[in-house]
């Protein structure tokens, strides 16, 4: 397996005019521009956005245009963007579908659940699998098994296997008490070394099944209580040997972490 790196982001909430202020909507755009700047600087092999790219299922033309500009910069830099939908930007109904579909059709993102096998791979490096968001526990329990039966996850030997999703896993040490746990641990398959998650806005990281579960956290403060949170960008590098950095030794596969964020 060749060494590679990727950026894991989530919960961008683009288009959110918090408190009805245009300045706050611009703050979210600016935060994403900073993420894009840092991603291009780091030159990862790919980028993951684990849901809630937009704050609404139908973002404004201004928000959509700014987002397209950012994705074009990433595409021009040769950095694929792999996405799943979140609780805010998922399809409002099966007829209109999600705004992420046209972005996928335009080649600006690779929306994992839309493609055959719900996966993307890089030879000799990694296999990435992603699932849709179903909003609540009841719908998830009803729809996810069918989706995974039609698109069975197939972790590969000799590469890093990454599972991408948006939702709260029912783990006491991770799930905040005010959030419904849409997913039981048993609903997520084994065989993956990195579970790239979104939905919980506090950055979380811990052992899970055969790997590590990481919530990237929100890049901007969606509520007053989140103002203390920052440093949200989590680029990851897969290496053959475990580095000596004690921070990286907390996960069970070799990882080098760089962070950036808003102060």
C-alpha positions as semicolon CSV with decimal commas, in nm:
position;residue;x (nm);y (nm);z (nm)
1;X;0,000;0,000;0,000
2;X;0,130;0,342;-0,099
3;X;0,125;0,630;0,149
4;X;-0,153;0,882;0,088
5;X;-0,329;1,170;0,259
6;X;-0,683;1,308;0,273
7;X;-0,879;1,588;0,434
8;X;-1,188;1,506;0,640
9;X;-1,432;1,796;0,680
10;X;-1,801;1,803;0,772
11;X;-2,088;2,028;0,875
12;X;-1,995;2,329;0,663
13;X;-2,353;2,464;0,677
14;X;-2,295;2,697;0,383
15;X;-2,569;2,954;0,339
16;X;-2,658;2,979;0,708
17;X;-2,749;3,343;0,779
18;X;-2,733;3,302;1,156
19;X;-2,949;3,554;1,350
20;X;-3,077;3,669;1,010
21;X;-2,745;3,840;0,941
22;X;-2,586;3,845;0,596
23;X;-2,249;3,889;0,770
24;X;-2,289;3,547;0,934
25;X;-2,373;3,384;0,600
26;X;-2,051;3,535;0,467
27;X;-1,861;3,398;0,769
28;X;-1,953;3,042;0,668
29;X;-1,843;3,110;0,310
30;X;-1,516;3,256;0,437
31;X;-1,456;2,957;0,664
32;X;-1,500;2,718;0,371
33;X;-1,266;2,930;0,158
34;X;-1,004;2,893;0,432
35;X;-1,057;2,515;0,432
36;X;-1,011;2,509;0,054
37;X;-0,697;2,726;0,078
38;X;-0,543;2,493;0,336
39;X;-0,646;2,181;0,146
40;X;-0,480;2,306;-0,173
41;X;-0,170;2,396;0,029
42;X;-0,153;2,046;0,180
43;X;-0,203;1,873;-0,159
44;X;-0,392;1,567;-0,027
45;X;-0,494;1,281;-0,252
46;X;-0,862;1,359;-0,190
47;X;-1,105;1,540;0,037
48;X;-1,405;1,397;0,226
49;X;-1,709;1,608;0,320
50;X;-1,920;1,400;0,561
51;X;-2,254;1,573;0,517
52;X;-2,423;1,909;0,571
53;X;-2,230;2,087;0,300
54;X;-2,525;2,326;0,289
55;X;-2,746;2,445;0,572
56;X;-3,057;2,400;0,358
57;X;-3,159;2,149;0,093
58;X;-3,214;2,437;-0,149
59;X;-2,935;2,694;-0,097
60;X;-2,955;3,041;-0,247
61;X;-2,803;3,116;-0,587
62;X;-2,533;3,324;-0,416
63;X;-2,435;3,041;-0,182
64;X;-2,441;2,790;-0,466
65;X;-2,225;3,010;-0,690
66;X;-1,964;3,066;-0,419
67;X;-1,956;2,693;-0,346
68;X;-1,910;2,610;-0,715
69;X;-1,613;2,849;-0,729
70;X;-1,452;2,671;-0,434
71;X;-1,507;2,327;-0,583
72;X;-1,365;2,442;-0,917
73;X;-1,048;2,549;-0,734
74;X;-1,019;2,202;-0,580
75;X;-1,086;2,035;-0,914
76;X;-0,825;2,254;-1,085
77;X;-0,578;2,152;-0,813
78;X;-0,648;1,785;-0,891
79;X;-0,813;1,710;-0,555
80;X;-1,127;1,490;-0,578
81;X;-1,404;1,578;-0,330
82;X;-1,601;1,278;-0,198
83;X;-1,936;1,357;-0,035
84;X;-2,237;1,213;0,142
85;X;-2,553;1,405;0,222
86;X;-2,634;1,527;0,570
87;X;-2,946;1,601;0,772
88;X;-2,965;1,958;0,637
89;X;-2,879;1,916;0,270
90;X;-3,024;1,571;0,194
91;X;-3,307;1,532;-0,056
92;X;-3,634;1,686;0,068
93;X;-3,816;1,417;-0,130
94;X;-3,741;1,142;-0,379
95;X;-3,869;1,344;-0,675
96;X;-3,655;1,658;-0,650
97;X;-3,349;1,476;-0,509
98;X;-3,059;1,658;-0,344
99;X;-2,870;1,964;-0,471
100;X;-2,557;1,748;-0,448
101;X;-2,668;1,552;-0,756
102;X;-2,614;1,836;-1,007
103;X;-2,279;1,916;-0,844
104;X;-2,188;1,552;-0,895
105;X;-2,308;1,558;-1,257
106;X;-2,095;1,868;-1,320
107;X;-1,786;1,680;-1,200
108;X;-1,731;1,914;-0,905
109;X;-1,784;1,645;-0,642
110;X;-1,811;1,266;-0,632
111;X;-2,129;1,192;-0,437
112;X;-2,063;0,844;-0,304
113;X;-2,423;0,717;-0,246
114;X;-2,517;0,805;-0,604
115;X;-2,255;0,588;-0,771
116;X;-2,254;0,215;-0,828
117;X;-2,137;0,040;-0,516
118;X;-2,147;0,373;-0,325
119;X;-1,770;0,377;-0,339
120;X;-1,454;0,536;-0,477
121;X;-1,107;0,390;-0,477
122;X;-0,747;0,484;-0,543
123;X;-0,533;0,191;-0,659
124;X;-0,287;0,060;-0,400
125;X;-0,408;0,324;-0,151
126;X;-0,766;0,315;-0,034
127;X;-1,130;0,215;-0,074
128;X;-1,392;0,474;0,032
129;X;-1,758;0,382;0,091
130;X;-2,040;0,622;0,181
131;X;-2,406;0,600;0,283
132;X;-2,699;0,845;0,263
133;X;-2,852;1,023;0,560
134;X;-3,209;0,924;0,651
135;X;-3,281;1,194;0,912
136;X;-3,397;0,977;1,203
137;X;-3,352;0,637;1,367
138;X;-3,676;0,485;1,234
139;X;-3,609;0,573;0,870
140;X;-3,244;0,469;0,902
141;X;-3,334;0,127;1,040
142;X;-3,586;0,088;0,758
143;X;-3,383;0,216;0,461
144;X;-3,013;0,163;0,537
145;X;-3,017;-0,220;0,530
146;X;-3,180;-0,208;0,187
147;X;-2,925;0,044;0,060
148;X;-2,635;-0,166;0,186
149;X;-2,787;-0,480;0,037
150;X;-2,803;-0,307;-0,303
151;X;-2,458;-0,152;-0,251
152;X;-2,271;-0,395;-0,027
153;X;-1,965;-0,249;0,146
154;X;-1,657;-0,438;0,032
155;X;-1,343;-0,351;0,228
156;X;-1,032;-0,446;0,034
157;X;-0,720;-0,630;0,143
158;X;-0,393;-0,440;0,139
159;X;-0,541;-0,088;0,130
160;X;-0,693;0,157;0,380
161;X;-1,072;0,122;0,401
162;X;-1,271;0,436;0,486
163;X;-1,641;0,453;0,573
164;X;-1,817;0,791;0,531
165;X;-2,149;0,878;0,693
166;X;-2,351;1,158;0,854
167;X;-2,531;1,073;1,177
168;X;-2,491;1,020;1,549
169;X;-2,376;0,676;1,657
170;X;-2,534;0,553;1,978
171;X;-2,216;0,564;2,187
172;X;-2,243;0,734;2,530
173;X;-1,896;0,888;2,515
174;X;-1,961;1,050;2,177
175;X;-2,332;1,128;2,130
176;X;-2,449;1,450;2,301
177;X;-2,769;1,400;2,506
178;X;-2,966;1,647;2,292
179;X;-2,908;1,456;1,965
180;X;-3,100;1,148;1,857
181;X;-2,875;0,855;1,774
182;X;-2,977;0,760;1,420
183;X;-2,730;0,472;1,408
184;X;-2,657;0,184;1,642
185;X;-2,297;0,059;1,633
186;X;-2,424;-0,272;1,490
187;X;-2,560;-0,092;1,182
188;X;-2,210;0,011;1,071
189;X;-2,001;-0,261;0,907
190;X;-1,663;-0,381;1,030
191;X;-1,350;-0,396;0,819
192;X;-1,281;-0,022;0,799
193;X;-0,984;0,150;0,958
194;X;-1,132;0,502;0,949
195;X;-1,497;0,603;1,000
196;X;-1,530;0,959;0,866
197;X;-1,837;1,103;1,036
198;X;-2,039;1,421;1,037
199;X;-2,337;1,560;1,231
200;X;-2,188;1,605;1,581
201;X;-2,038;1,954;1,582
202;X;-1,780;1,889;1,854
203;X;-1,469;1,719;1,718
204;X;-1,462;1,360;1,847
205;X;-1,213;1,080;1,796
206;X;-1,192;0,731;1,939
207;X;-1,152;0,359;1,876
208;X;-1,441;0,191;1,693
209;X;-1,468;-0,167;1,566
210;X;-1,155;-0,232;1,354
211;X;-1,044;0,129;1,335
212;X;-1,107;0,480;1,458
213;X;-1,425;0,689;1,451
214;X;-1,371;1,061;1,384
215;X;-1,623;1,344;1,382
216;X;-1,457;1,635;1,204
217;X;-1,673;1,898;1,374
218;X;-1,830;2,215;1,237
219;X;-1,600;2,471;1,070
220;X;-1,804;2,766;1,206
221;X;-2,014;2,819;1,517
222;X;-2,375;2,726;1,440
223;X;-2,486;2,811;1,794
224;X;-2,358;3,022;2,081
225;X;-2,245;2,711;2,271
226;X;-2,017;2,616;1,982
227;X;-1,821;2,941;1,991
228;X;-1,551;2,769;2,198
229;X;-1,490;2,513;1,923
230;X;-1,231;2,573;1,653
231;X;-0,951;2,394;1,464
232;X;-1,182;2,183;1,251
233;X;-0,978;2,069;0,952
234;X;-0,842;1,716;0,988
235;X;-0,606;1,619;0,706
236;X;-0,494;1,259;0,748
237;X;-0,186;1,081;0,622
238;X;-0,162;0,704;0,605
239;X;0,191;0,579;0,674
240;X;0,355;0,239;0,693
241;X;0,524;0,306;1,026
242;X;0,378;0,461;1,337
243;X;0,515;0,813;1,390
244;X;0,654;0,919;1,726
245;X;0,409;1,209;1,770
246;X;0,220;1,111;2,089
247;X;-0,101;1,274;1,965
248;X;-0,121;1,035;1,672
249;X;-0,057;0,732;1,891
250;X;-0,408;0,761;2,031
251;X;-0,553;0,609;1,714
252;X;-0,499;0,250;1,607
253;X;-0,357;0,314;1,264
254;X;-0,072;0,550;1,178
255;X;-0,196;0,903;1,127
256;X;-0,039;1,243;1,101
257;X;-0,272;1,525;1,192
258;X;-0,256;1,888;1,080
259;X;-0,521;2,132;1,194
260;X;-0,640;2,472;1,094
261;X;-0,942;2,676;1,191
262;X;-1,087;3,005;1,295
263;X;-0,969;3,165;1,619
